Amino acid sequence: MSRLEDQHAVPAEMRTSTRDLGELRERLRAWLPGRLDGASAVTVSELSRPSGNGLSSETVFFTATWAGASGEQELECVARLAPAADAVPVFPEYDLGRQFEVMRLARQRAGIPAPLALWFEPDPGPLGSPFFVMERERGDVPPDLVPYTFQGWLLDASPADRARLQAGTVDVLARLHNASVRPGELDFLRSHHPGDSALRRHVTEQRAYYEWAHSSMRVPILEDAFLWLEDHWPAGTGPDVINWGDARIGNVMYRDFTPVAVLDWEMAGVGPREIDLAWMFFLHRFFQDVATFMELPGLPGFMTRDDVCAQYHSMSGYEPRDMEFYEMYAALRYGIIMARVCHRQIHFGERAMPDDPNDLVMHRATIESMLEGDYWD
């Protein structure tokens, strides 16, 4: 298999957990009565894990039933747990309390359909790590594995339906960024890394993440991308806003091509609007590039940079700027994450360590093209 073929190979499944679901179910059942006032006969269904998306926090689905004052109650739930240390975590820390609060803030201040946050448990005792529980929504999510650009409901949709999905998703981002927040309300989201602006602190935090994730094997192409950012730093930035952090269609649940749940807030923070905006169209471009390499048509006219930025401007009133900088930053951030995911695959025996550490980055060719300056030609 060539380097490019290996880079774009799509595994059917990647291991993300070492926890036993049966044991986890019993521990959840023991914990839950303390959160349900006046409940008795509390039961928890068998637990299941999602398929297709999600490589960092551990997610489990379950249904809780109990007897209450008005009879038998039933609630479909999702629990998010910090990963166990032996599962080679993607991120150095998992602030579940911050995720819990930003979902509440996004729902209350921006009116977007973030999941209803039910309970946060900071004590690692009950399940072995901190966790929170939210109400489960039902709908369709564009999958990562196998990518939605290869097959499935979004690829099969009409152009009008795909256009509605794109517009609804960009609108979610515009409403989030335009949310009216009180003074100090975003302090819990702000980076504590050094820097004279939110963007500088954001990039400094990413550099620290890179050092943690890849201290045992440097990845030269990612270090070159950091240097490129310094050489192309924006002269100024727009206002700082809530950043979703992982703003992409694979983290949205849809019904009738309309967003009904905005998921995965573990990368949330504060920074310029363009951080989220570039992430949204770059991540689609990544999956489209994989489809093109595999000689599949994919969705070439969907979620393009020009269309997404124009829609965002129309919906938010804000004109995005310096998008080449932010697109490189998106490529760099994704490269750090995916190279870390490769380390997890190597740990679990799902792939071999490459001879060239740059091959840990699936979109190496994209970053090389950005560095050479011909990506945007």
N, C-alpha and C positions, 0 to 999 in steps of 0.2 A: 504494500500500500504506500503510495506517495505521501509526502508531507501534507500536501493540500487535501488529499483524500482523507488522511487521518484527522486533519483539523476539522473537516466538515462532516465526519462520521456522526450520525445521530443515534445515540444509544437508546434502547427501548426503555430502560429504567436506570436511575442512579440511586444508590443507597444514601439515605440521609439520616437514618436513625439506628440506634442500637437498643432501644427500649422495647420491652415486651408489652404488647397491647393488653393482654389478659391481666397482668399485674397492674398496669396503668388504670384499667377500668375499675378494679377493686379499690384502688386508692382514690379515684374520682368519686366513687359511690360513697366512700367514707367521709369525704370532704364536703360534698354538696349539701347535706341537710343543714349545715351551719349557715348556708346562704339563702335558704328558703324558709321564711318566717311561717311557723305554724304547720309546716309540711310533715307528713308521715308517709311511711311505706315508699321511700324514695328508691327508685331503681335507675340504672344506667344501662343503655343498650350496649351491644358489642361495639367496640371502637373500630374506625376505619381511617385510612390515610388518603389524602387526595392523590390523584395521578395526573401527570402532565406538566404541572408547574410547581415551583417552590423548591429552593435548594438550601435554605438557610435555617430559619426557625422551624421547629417541628410542629406540625399541624395535625390534629385528630378531630374527627367528627363523632358525635354521639347524640342520642336522644335521651333526655331526662324525663321521667314520669314520677308523679307523686300525688298523694291525696291531700287536698286542701279544703278550705272552708266551703268552696263552691263546687266541690266534687273533684274528679280526677283531672289533673293538669298534665300537659305534655309540652315540651319545649325542645326544638332542634337547636343544637349548640355546636360551636367550634371552639376548641381549646388551642391556644398557641403557647408553646413551651420553649424556653431557651434550650438549645441542643446540649446533649451530654458531652463532656470533654473528650471522650473517646470516639466521638463521631466526627472529629476534625472540623470544628466549627468554621463557618465561612467568615464570620466577623469576630473581632477580639472580645466584644461584650454585647450583651443583649439586654437593653433597658426596656423590659416589658411594660413598666409603668409609664414610660414616655410614649410608647406606642398606644397604650390604652387612652392616655390623655389627649393625644393628637387626634385620634379618631373621634373622641367626643367633641373636640374643638372644631374639627372640620364639619361635623354634622350640625353643630349648633350655630356656628358663626357663618359658614359658607353655604349651608343647606344642601350639601352634596350627600349622596347615599353611602356614607361610610357605615360599616356594620354597627349595629347597636351594641355598645360595650356594656356587658353585664357585671362582671366581677373581676377584680385584679387581686391576685394572691402573691405578695412579695416574699413570703416565707417558702424556702425551698423544701421544707420538711414534707408537706403532703404528697408531692409528686416527684420530688428529687431535684426540682429547679423551680424558680418563679414561673408563673403562668398567668394568663388571663383567659376569660371565657366571653365569647360574643355570640349573638344570635346568628343562626345560619340562614343565609339567603339561598334561593334556588335560581338557577339560570345557566347560561352558556358562557364559557371562558375560552378565548382563543388559546389553544394549547402550545406549549413550548416543545413538548415531546409527544408525538411527532409534530414538527412545527406547523402552524396554521397556514403557512405558505406552501405546504406540500399537499395537504388534503383537509377535508372537513367542511363544517357548516359555513365558515366565513369565506373560504375559497369558492364554495358553491353558490354563495349569495348573489343577488342581482347587484349591478352597480349602484342602483338607488339605495338599496339596503346598506351596502357598505358605506356609501356617502353619509347616510343617516348615523351609522355607528361612529364614523370618524368625527362628524360634527358634534355629536353628543359627548364624545370623549374629550375633545378640545374644550368644549363648554365646561366640563367638570374642572379642568385645569384653570380656565379663566375665572370661574367662580371661587375656586380655592384661593387663588392669588389675590382676588379682589375682596376677600373676606374682611369685614370690619372687626378689628380686634382692639381690646382695651390696652392701655399702657401697661407694659410688663407682662402681658398675657403670653407672649412668646418666649419669655426668658428661659423656660425649661427646655426649649428646643435649640437655643443658641449654642454654637460650638464654643468650647473653652480653650481651644487652641489659639496660639498667638497670631496676631494679624491686625492690620489697620482698617480692615473692611470685612464684611460678611463673606465676600468671595475669597479674600485671602485666607481667612480662617477655614473656609470650606476646603480649599486646596491643601492647606497645611495639614488638615485632618486626614485628607486622602493620602498625603505623603506618609504620615505616621501609620496609616493602615497598610500601605504598601510595605513599609519596613517590617511591620509585624507579620504580614502574610507571607513574605518572601525573603525573610532573613537568611534562610538556609540555602537559597538559590536565587541569585539576582536575575532579573529579567531585563536585559539591556534595552529592549524596544520600549518598555514602559518608562524607564529612566530617561530615554531620549524624548518621550512625549512630555514629561515634566519640564524638560529644558525648553521644548518648543512653546509651552504655555508661557514661560517667563519671557520669551522673545516676542510674544504676540499678546501681551497682557492688555486688556481694554483700558482706554484712557479714562473711562468712567463707567459706572453701572447705574441701573435703575433702582427703584426702591426695593428694600428687603421684604420678602413675603414668606409665608409658610411654603416650604418645599415639601411636596409629597415624597420625593427622593427616588422612588421606583415607579415613575409615571409612565406606564405603558399599557397597551390594551390587554396584555396577558395578565394584568392585575386588576382587571375590571370584569364584573359579571354582567351579562346582558340578557334582557328579555325583549323580544321583538326589536333587536338591534339598538336598544336603549339601555344606558347604564342603570343598573339597579343596586350594585354594590361595588364600592371602591376599596380594594384590598391591599394588604401588604404595606404597612407604614413604618417598617423597622429602619428605613434609611431616611426618615423625615428629618428636616432641619429648617434652618432659616437661610435665605440667600436670594440672589437675583432670580427673576422669573425664568430667565433663559436656561438655567440649569435643568429645570423640569422639562422645558419645551424641547431642548435639544435631545434629552434622553428619550422623549417620546418618539420623535421621528427617527433617531439613530437606531433604536432597538428594532423598529420595523425594518429599516434598511439592512440591519444585520441578518434578520431572517430572510429577507428578500435575496440578499447576496448568496446565502446558503442555497436557496432554491435555484438561483441562476447557475451556480456552480454545478448543481446536480442535474442541470439541463431540464428544469421544470419551469413552467411559466410564472408561477407565484402570483404576486399582486403588485406589479411594477408601478401602477398609477395611484396606489393607495398610500396615504400617510406620507406624502412627499414633503420635503422641507418647505418649499414655497407655499404649498397649499395649507399646511398646518400653521405656518407663521401668519399667513393672510387671514385665516379663520380666527386665530387667536387675537389678532389686531382688531378685527371687526367685533369680536365678542367682549373683549376686555377694555378696548380703548388704548391699549399700550402697544407701541411699535417695537418689536424685538430688534436687538442690535448685536453686533459682533458674533454672529451665529457660527462662523467658522471656528472661532475660539471655543465656543461652548460645545460644538460638535466634536472637536478633538478631545475636550474634557470628558464628554460622554464616552467616547471610545476608550480613553485611558481608564476611567472608572470601571467600565465594564471589563476591560482587560485584567485589572487587578482582581476583580471578583471571579472571573472565569478561570484565571490561572490558579486561584485558590481552590476552586471547585475541582480542577484537574488534580491538585494535590490530594484532595479527598478521594477521588477515583483511584489514584495510585495507592493510597493507604488501604483501600478495600479490595485491591487486586483487580480493578476493572480496566486498568490500562497500565502501560509501562511508562517509566520516566523517559522523556525524550532526551536525545543527545544534545539538542540545542534548546536552551531554556526559553527562547523566544517562541518555540512551538507550543508552549503552555497557553499562549494567547490564540484563541480560535480565529480571531479576526486580525491576525498579524499583518496580512497583506493590505488590509484597509488602513491600519495605522502607518504602515510603510508608505502607502500612497499619500496619506496626509502629510507625513514628514517631508516627502519629496515635492509636495506642492501641487500635484496633478489630480488630487481627489475631487476638487471642486471645479475642474475645467469643464 
